[in-house]
């Protein structure tokens, strides 16, 4: 099918009954057009990453519906294969979110208990300012416009053995946040950069940014595991929104079918 064709789904009958369909947590009117830089399959796949895109769009990260948040920066020497980096892992969301901060210098690993509270990382041990985690990466903000502007270089919509899905984006333009990262970690401005998003399992999403030059590779990872109970409540609320948007005229059987299909994705 030509990539500019009208987007169609298996819910076409339901669409005609309500005028709306729900796609991965979003209302969409019938007959929505596929962007010119996407094929139909790419467009449908990208919709599955919407929870990750929503999270990345936040200026300050809301962890209230996040079971695990992992953020890391690793620099690998391409000749010696040694790796240095920083990583932080937060679990069990609540008013005070506990976690661990890890510093690796290629030989030794330092582990520091941390908590995340009021948008700040609180270190339980004394940590030099230069050793603290880069909050620009922790709160890395990437808007939907950023992703929609990129071309897709490769993708995997279905893994033969696992639930894993992946989209690799081709980055050509010199975005300000990438220039900042290259400068901070000692890369030349023109070196190649890859941006990838991955679904590792139900509710398990990951962003990877790789900056590569002849001497080293920087790998930046931000990943989330969502609280599935929160997702199910959100899916149910979508049905209420559908009934409200259609002023109660949506077919209840159709609404229930949409809800069941949303819950099956969780």
C-alpha positions as CSV (number, residue, x, y, z in Angstrom):
1,X,0.0,0.0,0.0
2,X,1.3,3.5,-0.9
3,X,2.4,5.3,2.3
4,X,0.0,8.3,1.6
5,X,-3.1,6.1,1.6
6,X,-5.7,6.6,4.2
7,X,-5.0,4.8,7.5
8,X,-7.3,1.8,8.0
9,X,-7.8,-0.6,10.9
10,X,-9.6,-3.7,11.8
11,X,-12.0,-1.5,13.8
12,X,-13.5,0.0,10.6
13,X,-17.0,-1.2,11.5
14,X,-16.6,0.2,15.0
15,X,-15.3,3.4,13.5
16,X,-18.4,3.9,11.4
17,X,-20.5,3.2,14.5
18,X,-18.9,5.9,16.7
19,X,-17.0,8.2,14.4
20,X,-13.9,7.5,16.6
21,X,-11.5,4.7,17.3
22,X,-9.1,4.3,20.2
23,X,-5.5,3.5,19.1
24,X,-3.0,2.9,22.0
25,X,-4.6,5.3,24.4
26,X,-5.5,8.0,21.9
27,X,-8.8,9.0,20.3
28,X,-8.5,9.3,16.5
29,X,-11.1,10.3,14.0
30,X,-11.9,7.9,11.2
31,X,-9.9,8.5,7.9
32,X,-6.7,9.9,9.5
33,X,-3.9,10.3,6.9
34,X,-0.5,8.7,7.2
35,X,2.4,11.2,7.3
36,X,4.4,11.3,4.1
37,X,7.6,10.1,5.8
38,X,6.0,6.9,7.2
39,X,4.6,3.7,5.7
40,X,1.3,2.3,7.0
41,X,3.2,-0.3,9.0
42,X,5.7,2.2,10.5
43,X,2.8,4.5,11.4
44,X,0.9,1.8,13.2
45,X,4.1,0.6,15.0
46,X,5.0,4.1,16.2
47,X,1.6,4.4,17.8
48,X,2.6,1.6,20.2
49,X,5.4,3.7,21.6
50,X,3.0,6.5,22.6
51,X,3.5,6.0,26.4
52,X,7.2,6.4,25.9
53,X,6.8,9.5,23.7
54,X,4.5,11.0,26.3
55,X,7.0,10.4,29.1
56,X,9.9,11.8,27.0
57,X,7.9,14.9,26.3
58,X,7.6,15.8,30.0
59,X,10.0,18.6,31.1
60,X,10.0,17.1,34.6
61,X,9.5,13.4,34.8
62,X,6.3,12.2,36.4
63,X,7.1,8.8,38.0
64,X,3.7,8.3,39.7
65,X,2.7,5.7,37.1
66,X,6.3,4.3,36.6
67,X,7.3,1.1,38.4
68,X,11.0,1.3,37.4
69,X,12.9,4.2,35.9
70,X,16.5,3.6,34.6
71,X,18.8,6.2,33.2
72,X,22.4,5.8,32.2
73,X,25.4,7.2,30.3
74,X,28.3,5.0,29.3
75,X,31.4,5.9,27.3
76,X,33.2,2.9,25.7
77,X,36.8,3.2,24.4
78,X,36.8,1.5,21.0
79,X,40.4,0.4,21.2
80,X,40.7,-0.8,24.8
81,X,37.0,-1.8,25.2
82,X,37.0,-0.2,28.6
83,X,33.7,1.4,29.8
84,X,33.1,4.2,32.1
85,X,29.7,5.5,33.1
86,X,26.9,6.6,35.4
87,X,23.5,4.9,35.9
88,X,20.6,5.4,38.2
89,X,17.7,3.0,38.9
90,X,14.6,4.0,40.8
91,X,11.9,1.5,41.9
92,X,8.6,1.3,43.8
93,X,7.1,4.7,43.1
94,X,5.7,6.7,46.1
95,X,6.2,9.9,47.9
96,X,9.9,9.0,48.3
97,X,11.2,6.8,45.5
98,X,14.2,4.6,46.5
99,X,17.0,3.6,44.1
100,X,20.6,3.1,43.4
101,X,23.2,5.3,41.7
102,X,26.2,3.5,40.2
103,X,29.5,5.0,39.1
104,X,31.9,2.9,37.0
105,X,35.4,4.0,36.0
106,X,36.4,0.9,33.9
107,X,37.8,-1.0,36.9
108,X,35.8,-0.1,40.0
109,X,32.1,0.3,40.7
110,X,30.7,2.6,43.4
111,X,27.1,2.1,44.5
112,X,25.3,4.9,46.3
113,X,21.7,4.6,47.7
114,X,19.5,7.4,46.5
115,X,15.9,8.6,46.7
116,X,14.0,10.7,44.2
117,X,11.8,13.3,45.9
118,X,10.3,16.7,44.7
119,X,12.0,16.3,41.3
120,X,15.4,15.9,42.9
121,X,17.9,13.0,43.4
122,X,19.0,12.9,47.0
123,X,22.3,11.0,47.6
124,X,22.5,9.1,50.9
125,X,26.3,9.4,50.9
126,X,28.5,12.4,50.1
127,X,29.0,12.7,46.4
128,X,31.3,15.2,44.7
129,X,29.4,17.7,42.4
130,X,31.4,16.4,39.4
131,X,30.2,12.8,40.2
132,X,26.5,13.5,40.4
133,X,24.2,12.3,37.7
134,X,23.5,14.5,34.7
135,X,20.0,15.8,35.3
136,X,19.8,17.0,31.7
137,X,19.8,13.3,30.7
138,X,17.6,12.2,33.6
139,X,15.0,14.8,32.5
140,X,15.8,14.5,28.8
141,X,12.9,16.1,27.0
142,X,12.1,15.0,23.4
143,X,8.9,16.2,21.9
144,X,6.6,14.3,19.5
145,X,7.6,16.8,16.8
146,X,11.2,15.6,17.2
147,X,10.4,12.0,16.4
148,X,7.9,12.8,13.7
149,X,10.5,14.9,11.9
150,X,13.0,12.0,11.7
151,X,13.1,9.4,9.0
152,X,12.9,5.7,10.0
153,X,16.1,3.8,8.9
154,X,15.0,0.4,10.2
155,X,12.3,-1.2,12.4
156,X,11.1,-4.5,13.8
157,X,7.3,-4.7,14.2
158,X,7.3,-8.3,15.4
159,X,10.0,-10.5,16.9
160,X,9.8,-14.2,16.1
161,X,10.3,-15.3,19.7
162,X,9.7,-12.3,22.1
163,X,7.4,-9.2,22.4
164,X,10.3,-7.0,21.5
165,X,9.7,-4.2,19.0
166,X,12.1,-1.5,17.7
167,X,12.4,1.6,15.6
168,X,15.7,3.1,14.5
169,X,15.6,6.7,13.5
170,X,18.0,8.4,11.1
171,X,19.3,11.7,12.6
172,X,20.7,14.2,10.1
173,X,19.9,17.6,11.5
174,X,22.1,19.1,14.1
175,X,19.7,19.3,17.1
176,X,20.6,21.5,20.0
177,X,20.4,18.9,22.7
178,X,22.6,16.5,20.6
179,X,25.2,19.3,20.1
180,X,25.1,19.8,23.9
181,X,25.7,16.1,24.6
182,X,28.5,15.9,22.0
183,X,30.3,18.9,23.5
184,X,29.8,17.6,27.1
185,X,31.3,14.2,26.3
186,X,34.1,15.3,23.9
187,X,32.7,14.3,20.5
188,X,33.1,16.3,17.3
189,X,30.0,18.0,16.0
190,X,29.8,16.0,12.8
191,X,30.0,12.5,14.3
192,X,27.1,10.1,13.6
193,X,24.2,9.8,16.0
194,X,21.6,7.0,16.3
195,X,18.2,7.4,18.1
196,X,16.3,4.1,18.8
197,X,13.2,3.3,20.7
198,X,12.5,-0.2,21.9
199,X,9.6,-2.2,23.5
200,X,11.1,-5.0,25.6
201,X,7.8,-6.3,26.9
202,X,4.4,-5.2,28.1
203,X,4.8,-1.7,29.6
204,X,8.6,-1.9,29.2
205,X,9.9,0.9,27.0
206,X,13.4,2.2,26.2
207,X,15.1,5.1,24.5
208,X,18.7,4.7,23.3
209,X,21.0,7.4,21.9
210,X,24.4,6.4,20.5
211,X,27.0,9.0,19.6
212,X,30.0,7.4,17.7
213,X,33.4,8.7,16.6
214,X,36.7,6.9,15.7
215,X,37.8,6.7,19.4
216,X,34.7,6.1,21.5
217,X,31.0,5.4,21.7
218,X,28.6,7.2,24.1
219,X,25.4,5.2,24.9
220,X,22.6,7.0,26.6
221,X,19.6,5.0,27.8
222,X,16.4,6.1,29.5
223,X,13.9,3.3,30.1
224,X,10.6,3.0,32.0
225,X,8.5,0.0,33.2
226,X,4.9,1.3,33.7
227,X,2.5,0.3,36.4
228,X,0.0,-1.9,34.5
229,X,-2.8,-1.3,36.9
230,X,-2.5,2.4,36.1
231,X,-2.7,1.6,32.4
232,X,-5.8,-0.4,32.8
233,X,-7.5,2.3,34.7
234,X,-6.5,4.7,32.0
235,X,-7.9,2.4,29.3
236,X,-11.2,2.3,31.1
237,X,-11.3,6.1,31.4
238,X,-10.9,6.3,27.7
239,X,-14.2,4.5,27.2
240,X,-15.9,7.1,29.5
241,X,-14.3,9.8,27.4
242,X,-15.6,8.2,24.2
243,X,-19.1,8.1,25.6
244,X,-18.8,11.7,26.7
245,X,-17.3,12.8,23.3
246,X,-20.2,11.2,21.4
247,X,-22.8,12.5,24.0
248,X,-23.7,9.0,25.0
249,X,-24.5,7.9,21.5
250,X,-21.6,5.4,21.2
251,X,-22.8,1.8,21.0
252,X,-22.1,0.2,24.4
253,X,-21.1,-3.1,22.7
254,X,-18.7,-1.2,20.5
255,X,-17.3,0.6,23.5
256,X,-16.8,-2.6,25.4
257,X,-15.1,-4.2,22.5
258,X,-12.7,-1.3,22.2
259,X,-12.0,-1.5,26.0
260,X,-11.3,-5.3,25.7
261,X,-8.8,-4.7,22.9
262,X,-7.0,-2.0,24.8
263,X,-6.7,-4.2,27.9
264,X,-5.3,-7.1,25.8
265,X,-2.4,-4.8,24.8
266,X,-1.4,-4.3,28.5
